[in-house]
Amino acid sequence: MKRAPVTAVQIAAAERVLSVGTWAITAGAVLYSVLTVTPLVMRVTPGGWDWTSPLLPLVVDAAVIVSVRLDATVARLGEKGGGWATLLRWMTGLMTLLLNVGDSALKHDGTGVAVHAVIPLILIVIADAGLAWRRAIGRAQDRISREQRAEKEQDRLLHEARERRARQDREDEREARERADREAREHAAQLEREAREHEAQQRREDREHAERLRTQEWERQEAQERRGREEREREQRLREQRDREREQQQRDREQAEREEAELRAREEQQRRDREREQRLHEQQQRERERREREAAELYERQQLLALGAAEEKRPEELARRITAAAHAEGLTVRAAAELTGWSVGWVTTRYQELRDHGAPTTTPALEGAVT
């Protein structure tokens, strides 16, 4: 009997139900264990440490949660946790069972033991059952994946076979059409070839007749062209001779003009050379005069500054020349005042005038200066 197909959505829903149910049972067991075990632990805990009583059931239940969570993840991956994981799961389950029934067992209450053992036993069994269910779901998913891949591969092979058959049918049909077309073309080509041969024969005869007529016409035209060519050649030789004579005359005139232009150019170049030499001589003369003038000005400034400090006011004209020399040499106002014997304010005013109007390029002649 063929099984009904199971979809991925149904498998996901089953896993979701298993996961939610497992965690709901685990959460209830944790809460119930804390409420049940805490009074037992409080009775065996020294005074002042009662507040630590809930830690023991919380730690044990945390180990249960870790074991359930990791076993679920490992089972989803299709693997097994090994012996230590199984030991941890059973050890934490038995510890939870013993802690839950411990208070009733100490009181010799069989009914309490049975009641308090229900939830721990359910937690232990649901943990192992969940692992088995997840492994079964994983195996089923692998099997379904293999079956789907096999079906897809079979569909692909069938599709390729149909494509090959269709392609072969198209090839056969195309070859039949091509064969029929080729036979029709060959028949039409044979008829056309026969018609072309007949037309070629007719054209050949017409061509030979036309060729004979053209030969006769060509010979007549050739004789006329030969006579005309000889006449044109005589006229061409006469024209060329006249052109050579005119060109010779033109070259002679151009040669005379070039010689005259070269003569004028040489005269003009000689005139420019003389003018350039004259300008160079004048420039050298001006440069020599400028250097002599600057040397004279420098000598005069040195003579003025060599007069030394004045014991009393020098004449204004001489003082002005000394001030101009000091300004040109870059001396301070106080040094210029000592050389002239005039006040610092008067010398400052003269310096300002020199800066405003520009220092004179030449120094007045030294009159009355002492060497």
Buried (B, 14 or more C-beta within 10 A) or exposed (E): EEEEEEEEEEBEEBBEEBBEEBBEBBEEBBEBBBEBBBEBBBEEBEEEEEEEBBEBBBEBBEBBBBBBEBBBEBBBEEEEBEEEBBEBBBBBBEBBBBBBBBBBBEEEBEEBBEBBBEBBBBBBEBBBEBBEBBBEBBEEBEEBEEEEEEEEEEEEEEEEEEEEEEEEEEEEEEEEEEEEEEEEEEEEEEEEEEEEEEEEEEEEEEEEEEEEEEEEEEEEEEEEEEEEEEEEEEEEEEEEEEEEEEEEEEEEEEEEEEEEEEEEEEEEEEEEEEEEEEEEEEEEEEEEEEEEEEEEBBEBBEBBBEBEEBEEEBEEEBBBBBBBBBBBBEBEBEBBBBBBBBEEEBBBBBBEBBEEEEEEEEBEEBEEBEE
